[in-house]
Amino acid sequence: MTTQYDPTTPYPQQPPMGAYPPPQGGYPSVPQQFKVPGVGPVIAFTAIFGVFGAISAARRSGKAKRAGFPTNKYWVTFGITLAVVWAVGGIIGAISSIGAAKSTTPPVTAAAATVAPTTPSAVPTTEAAAVPATDVVATEAPVEEVELADDAYTAAWLQDEIVANGDFKSADGEPSEVASATCSALDIDEMGVGSYQCVIDFTSGQRQSQNINLDDSGAWVTVA
């Protein structure tokens, strides 16, 4: 049987949108791209501002919670970072306190040791008593200038004689080498014979002030 098209018959209308039932299980949802907040800002904020880093941890924890992600890592990060900051601060404070204590503590000075003065022996033979060691040069004013003879003994000659031939010994009998001597006349005649005061430096670093008598033969002896 053949069906003929009748142009006068109205065209059937299409059902409105949504008239068909949705497929089983519903329409597929379009997945949203959501970036999980990182913990880096929490670390930085806590390291700089300390306990105020909790603000950063709370904000990122809230974002992660709304997106359905775990939130505990932000608070763990905050706690660990804060503990590290406090530990480092405590170490630095302790080191600073130790350094400040050392800088304010007066230096320990060794008690002045009583050094037994060396016992010089005169040239040529006579042994004389030593005077206490001193770091002060001769305090006795030298006598007025005496016009010395051409062949007179001088303070410079005596200084060289002490360095070259001085026979000094320490209290335990060990030789004490003379490094230098500085002498000034106290009471002498025109031949340079008389008393001198000399400051004698030893190679050991000790210094002694000695009164020395010089006779007309060139022999000298220390006196107390």
Summary of the structure (lengths in Angstrom):
residues: 224
radius of gyration: 52.6
end to end distance: 163.5
largest distance: 174.5
contacts: 502
relative contact order: 0.10
helix: 32%
strand: 19%
